[in-house]
Amino acid sequence: MKLQALAFVSVALAAAVARSGTDGNGEFGGDITVWPDNAGLFLFVDTQSRIDGGAVEKPIAELAADFNIDIRRIAGAPGEVDVRKIPAELKGYGAKGGIWIVDDPALPVSLAAIEDGWGVLNVAPILSDEPAAAVLALRVKKYINRLFADLHGIGDPVMMPACVMKPAVGMKGVDALVCSTFSPESTGKIISALASAGYKQRKFGTYYDACEEGWAPAPTNAVQKAIWDKVHQLPTKPIKIQPPDARRK
């Protein structure tokens, strides 16, 4: 019982320290951080100057705290970013992955090289309508989180072990996937996303099916004309509505 009580007290004290966020040089011995060997570094390389560094730094710091890995923001060289050079630059930084934050009107708001673990976040579209400070801060946070998640398995169909959308790192990771097609879970997500983006599904079937379902175009040959006339012809025998007493017989 004493051992159990001691264990409970130890867990409670550890939880208290974790909640406090810092112990300084207090009674628990101060805060320390020990990284394992080859822990992996993810960089946000900030090459733009139109959004204050603090607005970018805050959501990055939250990612580091949420996922407890080595995530940092560094200043990058200003000017156009050549995406062809990003893999070499990552290697030079000693990083496993990263997101380049750029300001380029010619680029879309985000690009993701998912299997390679890096992406590009472009602030030019984010600033194009001159948003208020509060709106801008939320936009930056949302885009940082969305792109970071895209690079790190957010599309993983967790209930479907056989799906082409399982996370894969590099070419060997893609080759190792057990399935080359979509699982039902991924298919459903894609259908929903396509509809949200404004895509509409085709209708297909025989001309007879199309006539019966009401989406057939006007006939273009004699066979279609015969089908059209048959489906659209008015009934030759009118429906007789019998009185209630007669229907019960």
Phi, psi and chi 1 to 4 in degrees:
 res  aa     phi    psi   chi1   chi2   chi3   chi4
   1 MET       -  -38.5  -67.8  -64.8  -67.1      -
   2 LYS   -64.4  -40.5  -69.8 -177.3  178.8  180.0
   3 LEU   -62.7  -41.4  -71.3  175.7      -      -
   4 GLN   -63.5  -41.1  -68.6  177.2  -18.8      -
   5 ALA   -65.5  -41.3      -      -      -      -
   6 LEU   -63.0  -41.4 -179.2   59.6      -      -
   7 ALA   -62.6  -40.8      -      -      -      -
   8 PHE   -62.9  -43.0  176.4   79.9      -      -
   9 VAL   -64.0  -40.5  170.8      -      -      -
  10 SER   -62.2  -44.1  -61.5      -      -      -
  11 VAL   -63.6  -41.6  170.3      -      -      -
  12 ALA   -63.2  -42.0      -      -      -      -
  13 LEU   -65.3  -42.0  -71.3  174.2      -      -
  14 ALA   -62.1  -41.2      -      -      -      -
  15 ALA   -64.2  -37.8      -      -      -      -
  16 ALA   -64.4  -42.4      -      -      -      -
  17 VAL   -62.8  -43.5  173.5      -      -      -
  18 ALA   -61.5  -40.2      -      -      -      -
  19 ARG   -69.0  -36.5  -74.4 -165.3  -60.9  -89.5
  20 SER   -68.0  -24.1   68.0      -      -      -
  21 GLY    87.4  -31.3      -      -      -      -
  22 THR  -155.4  145.9 -179.5      -      -      -
  23 ASP  -112.2  -10.2  179.1   42.0      -      -
  24 GLY    56.6 -128.1      -      -      -      -
  25 ASN  -110.6   35.1  -66.5  -46.3      -      -
  26 GLY   -75.7 -163.8      -      -      -      -
  27 GLU   -67.3  -16.1   60.0 -179.8  -51.6      -
  28 PHE   -93.0    6.0  -60.0  114.9      -      -
  29 GLY    97.4    3.6      -      -      -      -
  30 GLY    84.9  160.1      -      -      -      -
  31 ASP   -84.9  138.0  -64.3  -34.1      -      -
  32 ILE  -132.7  154.6   62.3  170.4      -      -
  33 THR  -130.0  127.3  -62.7      -      -      -
  34 VAL  -124.7  117.6  178.1      -      -      -
  35 TRP   -93.1  138.5  -71.2  100.1      -      -
  36 PRO   -69.6  162.4   26.0  -33.2      -      -
  37 ASP   -61.9  142.4  -67.7  -22.6      -      -
  38 ASN    53.1   46.6  -58.7  -45.3      -      -
  39 ALA   -68.0  -23.6      -      -      -      -
  40 GLY    91.6  133.4      -      -      -      -
  41 LEU  -121.4  132.0  168.6   64.6      -      -
  42 PHE  -116.0  125.9 -171.1   93.5      -      -
  43 LEU  -111.8  141.8  -73.4  179.1      -      -
  44 PHE  -103.7  110.3  -77.2   83.1      -      -
  45 VAL   -96.7  104.1 -177.4      -      -      -
  46 ASP   -92.8  106.5 -166.4   -5.4      -      -
  47 THR  -102.7   -1.7   70.8      -      -      -
  48 GLN  -100.6  165.0   58.4   82.8   40.6      -
  49 SER  -130.2    3.4   58.5      -      -      -
  50 ARG   -86.7  -22.0  -65.5  173.2   65.1 -162.9
  51 ILE  -109.0  128.8  -63.3  179.7      -      -
  52 ASP   -55.5  140.8  179.0   73.5      -      -
  53 GLY   -56.9  -34.6      -      -      -      -
  54 GLY   -63.0  -37.4      -      -      -      -
  55 ALA   -67.1  -27.9      -      -      -      -
  56 VAL   -85.6  -37.1  175.5      -      -      -
  57 GLU   -66.2  -38.1 -177.0   68.0   45.9      -
  58 LYS   -60.9  -53.9 -176.6  176.8  178.9 -178.2
  59 PRO   -64.4  -28.0   18.9  -29.8      -      -
  60 ILE   -68.5  -42.7  -66.5  172.5      -      -
  61 ALA   -62.8  -36.0      -      -      -      -
  62 GLU   -66.1  -38.1  -70.4  175.1   -3.8      -
  63 LEU   -61.8  -44.1  -77.3  175.4      -      -
  64 ALA   -61.1  -39.7      -      -      -      -
  65 ALA   -71.8  -40.2      -      -      -      -
  66 ASP   -65.5  -40.7  -71.7  -15.8      -      -
  67 PHE  -107.2   -4.9  -64.1  102.5      -      -
  68 ASN    56.5   39.6 -159.6   27.4      -      -
  69 ILE  -122.7  171.8   66.6  169.1      -      -
  70 ASP   -81.6   95.6 -166.7   -2.4      -      -
  71 ILE  -118.0  128.0  -59.5  176.3      -      -
  72 ARG  -137.5  155.4  -51.2  176.4 -155.2  167.3
  73 ARG  -107.3  133.0  171.0 -174.6  169.2  -89.6
  74 ILE  -130.2  158.3   63.5  171.7      -      -
  75 ALA   -81.9  133.3      -      -      -      -
  76 GLY  -106.5  168.6      -      -      -      -
  77 ALA   -66.3  129.2      -      -      -      -
  78 PRO   -67.9  161.4   24.5  -32.2      -      -
  79 GLY   110.6 -176.7      -      -      -      -
  80 GLU   -64.8  141.3  -68.9 -174.0    1.0      -
  81 VAL  -102.1  127.3  172.3      -      -      -
  82 ASP   -93.0  107.3 -172.9  -15.2      -      -
  83 VAL   -61.8  -22.7  -64.3      -      -      -
  84 ARG   -67.7  -21.9  -64.4  169.5  -64.4 -176.6
  85 LYS   -95.7   -7.7  -63.4 -179.9  179.8  179.3
  86 ILE   -59.6  -46.0  -73.7  179.2      -      -
  87 PRO   -56.1  -42.0  -26.9   36.8      -      -
  88 ALA   -67.0  -38.3      -      -      -      -
  89 GLU   -66.2  -39.8  -68.2 -174.3   39.3      -
  90 LEU   -58.4  -45.1  -84.5  174.9      -      -
  91 LYS   -61.0  -41.1 -172.6  174.9 -178.9  179.4
  92 GLY   -62.9  -35.0      -      -      -      -
  93 TYR   -77.9  -11.8  -75.0  127.8      -      -
  94 GLY    73.8   28.4      -      -      -      -
  95 ALA  -107.5  148.6      -      -      -      -
  96 LYS   -80.8  -31.5  -67.9 -178.5   69.0   66.2
  97 GLY  -157.5  172.6      -      -      -      -
  98 GLY  -176.3  167.6      -      -      -      -
  99 ILE  -127.6  123.2  -68.7  174.4      -      -
 100 TRP   -88.0  125.4  -96.3 -113.1      -      -
 101 ILE   -99.2  115.2  -55.5  175.9      -      -
 102 VAL  -124.4  171.6  -53.7      -      -      -
 103 ASP  -133.0   93.5 -177.6    5.6      -      -
 104 ASP  -144.1  106.5 -170.6  -22.5      -      -
 105 PRO   -60.0  -18.1  -20.7   32.4      -      -
 106 ALA   -84.8   -8.9      -      -      -      -
 107 LEU  -106.2  155.0  -68.5  178.2      -      -
 108 PRO   -70.2  172.6   26.4  -34.2      -      -
 109 VAL   -68.1  -28.4   68.6      -      -      -
 110 SER  -150.5  147.4   64.1      -      -      -
 111 LEU  -135.1  140.5  -64.9  169.6      -      -
 112 ALA  -133.8  120.9      -      -      -      -
 113 ALA   -96.7   81.5      -      -      -      -
 114 ILE   -60.8  -49.5  -64.2  173.5      -      -
 115 GLU   -67.0  -21.0  -70.3   79.3   13.7      -
 116 ASP   -98.6   -8.2  -63.2  -41.0      -      -
 117 GLY    80.4   20.3      -      -      -      -
 118 TRP  -136.4  161.9   58.6  -95.0      -      -
 119 GLY  -154.4  177.4      -      -      -      -
 120 VAL  -130.1  129.7  175.2      -      -      -
 121 LEU  -114.7  122.2  178.0   59.7      -      -
 122 ASN  -106.3  119.8 -176.7   15.9      -      -
 123 VAL   -82.2  -13.2  -56.2      -      -      -
 124 ALA   -57.7  -50.1      -      -      -      -
 125 PRO   -65.9  -31.1  -20.0   32.8      -      -
 126 ILE   -64.6  -33.2  -66.2  174.1      -      -
 127 LEU   -97.0   -1.3  -67.3  166.6      -      -
 128 SER   -61.5  -30.6   62.1      -      -      -
 129 ASP  -102.5   15.7   60.6  -11.9      -      -
 130 GLU    51.5   61.7  -59.2 -179.9   -5.5      -
 131 PRO   -68.6  155.9   28.1  -36.6      -      -
 132 ALA   -63.7  160.4      -      -      -      -
 133 ALA   -57.7  -42.6      -      -      -      -
 134 ALA   -66.4  -41.1      -      -      -      -
 135 VAL   -64.8  -42.7  174.5      -      -      -
 136 LEU   -61.4  -44.0  175.6   60.8      -      -
 137 ALA   -59.9  -42.4      -      -      -      -
 138 LEU   -68.8  -38.9  -77.3  175.8      -      -
 139 ARG   -59.8  -48.8  -82.1 -172.1 -170.0  173.7
 140 VAL   -59.1  -46.2  170.5      -      -      -
 141 LYS   -61.9  -44.3 -179.4  174.7 -178.3  177.5
 142 LYS   -63.2  -45.2  -71.3  173.5 -177.9  177.3
 143 TYR   -67.8  -38.7  -87.4  109.5      -      -
 144 ILE   -61.4  -46.8  -75.4  175.9      -      -
 145 ASN   -66.0  -41.2  -75.6  -17.4      -      -
 146 ARG   -64.5  -45.7  -75.6  171.1   62.1   87.0
 147 LEU   -69.5  -40.7 -175.7   51.7      -      -
 148 PHE   -59.4  -41.7 -175.5   82.3      -      -
 149 ALA   -68.9  -39.1      -      -      -      -
 150 ASP   -58.2  -36.4  -77.4  -22.7      -      -
 151 LEU   -77.5  -13.7  -64.6  175.3      -      -
 152 HIS  -132.2   52.9  -63.7  105.2      -      -
 153 GLY    81.2   15.6      -      -      -      -
 154 ILE   -63.0  -25.9 -167.9   63.0      -      -
 155 GLY   -85.8    7.0      -      -      -      -
 156 ASP   -65.1  118.6 -179.2   10.8      -      -
 157 PRO   -77.1   92.5   27.2  -30.6      -      -
 158 VAL   -63.4  -28.5  -67.3      -      -      -
 159 MET   -90.4    2.6  -58.7  -58.1  -68.0      -
 160 MET  -126.6   95.9  -59.0  -71.1  174.0      -
 161 PRO   -67.2  -22.3   23.1  -33.0      -      -
 162 ALA  -109.3   96.5      -      -      -      -
 163 CYS  -160.1  142.0  179.6      -      -      -
 164 VAL   -66.3  -14.1   73.2      -      -      -
 165 MET   -92.9    7.5  -67.3  -49.1  -62.8      -
 166 LYS   -62.0  147.6  -61.8  -61.4  -71.5 -175.9
 167 PRO   -57.7  139.7  -26.1   35.1      -      -
 168 ALA  -143.5  133.0      -      -      -      -
 169 VAL  -108.4  116.5  177.3      -      -      -
 170 GLY    72.1  179.2      -      -      -      -
 171 MET   -62.8  -40.6 -165.7   69.4   65.9      -
 172 LYS   -63.8  -35.7  -69.5 -176.5  177.8  179.2
 173 GLY   -64.4  -40.2      -      -      -      -
 174 VAL   -67.1  -42.4  173.0      -      -      -
 175 ASP   -61.1  -30.6  -71.7  -19.2      -      -
 176 ALA   -81.4   -9.7      -      -      -      -
 177 LEU   -60.4  136.3  -68.8  171.6      -      -
 178 VAL   -81.2  -12.2  -60.9      -      -      -
 179 CYS  -135.8  144.7 -169.9      -      -      -
 180 SER  -108.1    3.8   61.3      -      -      -
 181 THR  -123.0  171.2   56.0      -      -      -
 182 PHE   -78.9  142.5  -62.9  119.1      -      -
 183 SER   -80.4  164.6   64.9      -      -      -
 184 PRO   -56.2  -37.2  -27.4   35.4      -      -
 185 GLU   -62.9  -46.4  179.1 -178.8  -21.9      -
 186 SER   -67.1  -39.3  -66.8      -      -      -
 187 THR   -59.2  -44.1  -61.4      -      -      -
 188 GLY   -61.7  -41.7      -      -      -      -
 189 LYS   -64.2  -41.6  -69.1  178.8  179.3  178.7
 190 ILE   -65.3  -43.5  -67.4  168.8      -      -
 191 ILE   -58.0  -44.9  -70.8  172.6      -      -
 192 SER   -64.4  -42.6  178.0      -      -      -
 193 ALA   -67.1  -39.1      -      -      -      -
 194 LEU   -62.5  -41.5  -70.8  172.8      -      -
 195 ALA   -63.9  -41.9      -      -      -      -
 196 SER   -63.3  -31.8  -64.3      -      -      -
 197 ALA   -81.4   -3.1      -      -      -      -
 198 GLY    98.4    5.5      -      -      -      -
 199 TYR   -78.2  144.2  -65.5   97.3      -      -
 200 LYS  -122.3  140.9  -62.3  178.9 -179.1  179.0
 201 GLN   -77.7  147.5  -67.5 -176.5  -36.6      -
 202 ARG   -73.6  159.6   64.5  172.4  179.1  168.1
 203 LYS  -107.7  137.6  -64.3 -178.7  174.8   68.6
 204 PHE  -148.5  153.2   63.0   95.5      -      -
 205 GLY   158.5 -170.7      -      -      -      -
 206 THR   -74.6  163.8   66.8      -      -      -
 207 TYR   -62.4  -34.2 -169.0   78.0      -      -
 208 TYR   -63.6  -45.3 -171.1   92.0      -      -
 209 ASP   -58.4  -43.7  -67.4  -25.5      -      -
 210 ALA   -62.9  -39.4      -      -      -      -
 211 CYS   -65.3  -44.9  -74.6      -      -      -
 212 GLU   -65.2  -35.3  -75.1 -157.3  -39.5      -
 213 GLU   -88.3   -6.8  -65.9  169.0   12.0      -
 214 GLY    87.5   18.0      -      -      -      -
 215 TRP  -122.3   14.8   51.9  -89.9      -      -
 216 ALA   -75.2  138.3      -      -      -      -
 217 PRO   -73.1  171.2   27.7  -33.8      -      -
 218 ALA   -60.4  145.5      -      -      -      -
 219 PRO   -62.7  148.3   22.1  -32.4      -      -
 220 THR  -119.0   -1.0   58.9      -      -      -
 221 ASN  -151.1  174.9   55.3   53.9      -      -
 222 ALA   -64.2  -37.8      -      -      -      -
 223 VAL   -64.8  -47.3  173.9      -      -      -
 224 GLN   -64.3  -36.2  -69.4 -176.5   -5.3      -
 225 LYS   -63.6  -40.2  179.7   65.4  165.6   58.6
 226 ALA   -65.1  -41.3      -      -      -      -
 227 ILE   -64.9  -45.3  -66.1  171.4      -      -
 228 TRP   -57.0  -48.5  175.9  -79.2      -      -
 229 ASP   -63.6  -39.5  -69.2  -17.6      -      -
 230 LYS   -65.4  -45.1 -179.9  179.1  179.3 -179.4
 231 VAL   -70.6  -34.1  172.0      -      -      -
 232 HIS   -97.3    0.3  -69.6   87.7      -      -
 233 GLN   -69.3  147.0   68.5 -178.6   -5.2      -
 234 LEU   -76.0  149.9  -65.5  174.0      -      -
 235 PRO   -62.9  139.2   20.4  -31.1      -      -
 236 THR   -83.3  -25.3   56.1      -      -      -
 237 LYS  -110.2  114.2  -65.9 -178.3  179.1  179.8
 238 PRO   -64.1  148.0   22.9  -32.2      -      -
 239 ILE   -76.0  127.4  -61.5  174.1      -      -
 240 LYS   -95.2  126.8  -66.0 -178.3  179.3 -179.6
 241 ILE   -95.7  111.9  -59.2  177.3      -      -
 242 GLN   -83.9  153.0  -62.8  177.8  -36.6      -
 243 PRO   -65.8  157.2   20.6  -31.5      -      -
 244 PRO   -55.0  -39.3  -25.7   34.7      -      -
 245 ASP   -62.8  -38.0  -69.4  -15.7      -      -
 246 ALA   -71.5  -34.6      -      -      -      -
 247 ARG   -67.5  -26.6  -70.3 -159.0  -62.1  -93.1
 248 ARG   -80.1  -11.3  -76.0 -163.3  -66.9  -94.9
 249 LYS   -82.6      -  -67.8 -179.5 -179.7  179.4
